[in-house]
Amino acid sequence: QVQLVESGGGLVQDGGSLRLSCAASGTLFSATVMGWYRQAPGKQRELVAGYFIGGATTYNYADSVKGRFIISRDNAKNTLYLQMNSLKPEDTAVYYCLRRQRGVEYWGQGTQVTVSS
């Protein structure tokens, strides 16, 4: 079993920054996908940023966050990060991390990010 624990969410003003962390523990194998998703009230969950790890690692960012958010990871700590800069009220959502390994997807419990105008 794999556990993912997100942290770093909170309340920030328009234009501010936050860094989210997602610590993985348990039975870990090489991940093929690691990423951040978000879900705002009344909306579907959407991809924010992700690593897709195959023969080469590719990155994917939602158009709405390109140039503002950066995804990174520390393999030694089994931790995924999301640096969020120039935050906007429309970034307000619950942010979830995802890890896919051996064809199974694991999700964290989510962390709330609220951006006030």
C-alpha positions in Angstrom: 0.0 0.0 0.0 1.1 3.6 -0.7 0.3 6.6 1.4 0.5 10.2 0.0 0.3 13.1 2.4 0.1 16.6 1.1 1.0 19.7 3.0 1.7 23.4 2.4 -1.8 24.6 1.5 -3.3 27.7 3.1 -4.7 31.2 2.6 -2.7 33.6 0.5 -3.3 36.9 -1.2 -3.6 37.5 -4.9 -0.1 37.5 -6.3 1.4 35.4 -3.4 3.2 32.1 -3.4 2.9 28.7 -1.8 4.8 25.5 -2.1 2.9 22.2 -1.8 4.6 19.0 -0.8 3.5 15.4 -1.2 5.3 12.8 0.8 5.0 9.2 -0.3 5.5 6.2 2.0 4.7 2.5 2.0 5.5 0.0 -0.7 7.1 2.2 -3.3 8.1 1.0 -6.8 9.2 3.2 -9.7 6.4 5.6 -10.5 5.3 6.1 -14.1 3.2 9.2 -13.3 3.4 11.7 -10.5 1.4 14.9 -10.6 -0.8 17.5 -9.0 -4.5 17.9 -9.7 -7.0 20.3 -8.3 -10.7 20.5 -7.9 -12.6 23.7 -7.3 -16.2 23.7 -6.0 -18.6 22.6 -8.6 -15.9 21.7 -11.1 -14.2 18.6 -12.2 -10.8 17.6 -11.0 -8.2 18.8 -13.5 -4.5 18.2 -14.0 -2.3 21.1 -12.9 1.2 19.6 -13.5 2.6 16.2 -14.0 5.6 14.0 -14.7 5.2 11.2 -17.1 8.1 8.8 -16.7 8.9 6.4 -19.5 11.9 6.2 -21.7 12.2 9.9 -21.3 10.5 12.0 -18.6 8.0 14.5 -19.9 6.3 17.4 -18.1 2.8 18.6 -18.6 1.3 21.8 -17.2 -2.2 23.1 -17.5 -2.2 26.2 -19.8 -3.6 28.2 -16.9 -0.5 27.7 -14.7 2.3 27.7 -17.3 5.0 30.2 -16.3 3.6 30.4 -12.7 3.8 26.9 -11.3 6.8 24.5 -11.2 6.6 20.8 -10.4 9.7 19.1 -8.9 10.6 16.0 -6.9 13.2 14.8 -4.5 13.6 11.1 -5.1 15.7 10.6 -2.0 12.8 11.9 0.1 10.1 10.4 -2.0 8.5 13.8 -2.1 6.8 15.7 -4.9 6.6 19.5 -4.8 4.5 22.2 -6.5 5.9 25.7 -6.3 3.0 28.1 -7.0 3.8 31.7 -7.8 1.7 34.7 -8.8 -1.3 33.0 -7.4 -4.8 34.1 -8.6 -8.2 33.8 -7.0 -9.1 31.3 -9.7 -6.3 29.0 -8.4 -8.5 28.4 -5.3 -9.2 24.7 -5.0 -8.3 21.5 -3.2 -5.0 20.2 -4.5 -4.3 16.5 -4.7 -1.2 14.6 -5.6 -1.2 11.5 -7.6 1.2 8.6 -7.9 0.9 5.8 -10.4 3.0 2.7 -10.0 2.6 -0.8 -11.5 -0.7 0.4 -13.1 -2.3 1.4 -9.8 -3.1 5.1 -8.9 -2.8 6.5 -5.5 -4.2 9.8 -4.3 -3.5 12.0 -1.4 -6.2 13.4 0.8 -5.9 16.9 -0.6 -4.8 20.3 0.7 -6.9 23.4 0.4 -5.4 26.5 -1.3 -7.4 29.7 -1.1 -6.3 32.8 -2.9 -8.0 36.0 -1.7 -8.5 39.0 -4.0 
